[in-house]
């Protein structure tokens, strides 16, 4: 790669630690000849912490006005926060598919690649192009009412159909590849990617799926039914959830917990594999098993390994 290098910083601006880490990253990137970039909103919030470092940061042109740095010019997105901040970053560069590299400043940070103490080394590796990029499966999500598409979105982790009123159960029919599978009352349905298998779906009792496995997941939430087990589905299948017209409650669609849309009785939500993956930058080629053990603090006492 030749010419100017630009790295977008997406920061959890509600945490002082993240803002301080962003300032440190800006200094390191600038010293390496890389221009740090931030959205105008993040830059304004970070600049409240008075420091000359913010004057070195270019602003991302998010409206195509020609002012600032275009998203097409970005080499990488460096995310300083937790998984929620990584989902925010994925949304910003969705169309350009710029790779994301997460520095965990959250609680679990399953999507993050490194921890806060690795920040200096991370900047050095970025400067040296010493990282690899992996692709993560995403979902295209559509809502139909009376046969007409009324909303379209996407998800890296999951698309969730939930009841909108606590006191009313949501009556749904689930469908796979154009065929009905079951109908029941529930709190909701999680349609997830392998990346999202350690997020909401996991909390609802769904299986952990290795990111290298191409599959889709469907996990009912508190279903009032005999058959309401989590399902692992072909990655090219079409999952659909219909809110029954007889349902006493209405629903709401959440995509990655960030984008929402109301679902009246009779609404249909479809989710399928998207042709646009999210690209994740990796510094370490560690097995996913090790990541599970580390992030969930799983006990492995007594393991002896393969016999020689």
Order of alpha helices (4+ residues) and beta strands (2+ residues): beta-alpha-beta-alpha-beta-beta-beta-alpha-beta-beta-alpha-beta-beta-beta-beta-beta-beta-beta-alpha-beta-beta-beta-beta-beta-beta-beta-alpha
